[in-house]
Each structure stands twice: as structure tokens, then as C-alpha cells.
Amino acid sequence: MICDNETSVSSTLVEVQAIDEPGLAYKIASILAGLGLEIVCARIATEKSDALDVFYVTDADDLKLSEEMMESVERALTNKLTTVAAVRANSRPQAMAGREINEKSRGDYQATSAF
């Protein structure tokens, strides 16, 4: 689980690598919304039993998240998703079946898909 304020100019990136299960993206989105965050865009990827869900979020004032709020997001996602064995906490996402996950691909996606 990673929160990143560097990748996007206008939003905070929340990246969750987890064991895939039905409704995982919905669970993550519900947790983020429950914290009062706005989801600007989302990128959901599944490869076999692994999910890599990336959400670009802002606070209620359309600003990037503060360090304190990023810690709250990480804590909420880890606490609520760990109970269903979904989150691999504190691990940097690995390449999924030969596909490289890197800053450039995230930036390219955000540049073409963000509002």
C-alpha cells in the first residue's frame, strides 16, 4: 500500500497491491469515500490472483492529501482490508507477469485519463 504525492501534479496516488477478490475495488473506493476523499480517477488491474488498484484522490478542497491524511488512508486500508487477507502491507508493487509497473506508465495514464 503506497500513498504518493510526487507522481501527479494535482492529486495523491493511492496504490494497493492485493490478492484479488470480488468487490475489492469497491471496498477500497468505499474506504476512501468514507474518509471524505474525492476519487479523481482509478486504474484497476488484475492478473491471475493479484490486483493492482490505483486511485488518484484529493481532499474535499480538491487538494493533495497532507502527510497526516496519507497516514490515515494507509491505516484505514490496512486495518479494514487485512481482515479479509487482501492487503500485502508495506510492499512495493512488483511487475505483474512480465509487465513493468513504473512511474512513467502511471504518469502517462494520469495525463490521458484525469479530469
C-alpha positions in Angstrom: 0.0 0.0 0.0 1.5 3.3 -1.1 0.4 6.9 -0.9 2.4 9.2 -3.2 2.2 12.9 -3.6 5.0 13.1 -6.2 3.6 11.3 -9.3 0.7 13.6 -10.0 0.6 17.3 -10.2 -2.9 17.7 -8.8 -3.8 14.6 -6.8 -2.5 12.0 -4.4 -1.9 8.5 -5.8 -3.1 5.6 -3.6 -1.8 2.3 -4.8 -3.0 -1.0 -3.4 -1.5 -4.3 -4.4 -3.6 -7.1 -3.0 -4.9 -10.7 -3.5 -7.9 -10.2 -5.8 -11.4 -10.9 -4.6 -14.8 -9.9 -5.7 -15.6 -6.3 -4.8 -12.1 -5.4 -3.9 -12.1 -2.1 -5.9 -15.5 -1.2 -4.4 -14.2 -1.9 -0.8 -11.2 0.3 -1.4 -13.3 3.1 -3.0 -15.8 2.9 -0.1 -13.0 3.3 2.4 -11.6 6.3 0.6 -15.0 7.9 0.3 -15.7 7.2 4.0 -12.6 9.3 4.7 -14.2 12.2 2.8 -11.8 11.9 -0.2 -12.8 12.6 -3.8 -11.7 9.9 -6.3 -10.5 11.8 -9.4 -9.8 8.6 -11.4 -9.0 5.0 -10.8 -7.0 2.3 -12.6 -7.9 -1.3 -11.8 -5.7 -4.1 -13.0 -6.0 -7.8 -12.3 -3.5 -10.6 -13.3 -4.5 -14.1 -12.2 -5.0 -13.8 -8.4 -3.2 -10.4 -8.0 -4.9 -7.0 -8.1 -3.2 -3.6 -8.5 -5.7 -0.9 -7.9 -4.5 2.7 -8.3 -6.7 5.6 -7.2 -6.0 9.3 -7.8 -7.6 11.2 -4.9 -8.0 14.7 -3.5 -9.4 16.1 -0.3 -12.7 17.9 0.0 -11.0 21.1 -1.2 -9.6 19.4 -4.3 -6.1 19.5 -2.9 -3.5 16.7 -2.5 -3.6 14.9 0.8 -1.5 16.0 3.8 1.1 13.7 5.3 -1.3 13.1 8.2 -4.2 12.2 5.9 -2.0 9.9 3.9 -1.1 8.1 7.1 -4.9 7.9 7.9 -5.6 6.4 4.5 -2.8 3.8 4.8 -4.0 2.9 8.3 -7.7 2.6 7.3 -6.9 0.5 4.2 -4.5 -1.8 6.0 -6.8 -2.3 9.0 -10.0 -2.9 7.0 -8.6 -4.9 4.2 -6.2 -7.0 6.2 -9.1 -8.6 7.9 -10.1 -10.2 4.6 -6.5 -11.1 3.8 -6.4 -8.6 0.9 -3.5 -6.2 1.5 0.1 -7.0 1.3 1.0 -4.1 3.6 4.2 -2.1 3.1 5.3 -3.8 0.0 6.3 -2.1 -3.2 4.3 -3.5 -6.2 6.2 -6.0 -8.3 5.9 -6.4 -12.0 2.9 -8.5 -12.9 3.6 -11.4 -15.3 6.3 -9.6 -17.3 4.6 -6.2 -17.3 6.7 -3.4 -15.7 4.9 -1.1 -13.3 6.7 2.2 -13.2 6.4 5.9 -12.7 6.2 6.6 -16.4 3.2 4.3 -17.0 1.3 5.9 -14.1 2.1 9.4 -15.4 1.1 8.5 -18.9 -2.2 7.1 -17.7 -2.9 10.1 -15.5 -2.1 12.6 -18.2 -4.6 11.0 -20.6 -7.3 10.0 -18.2 -7.6 12.6 -15.4 -10.3 15.2 -15.5 
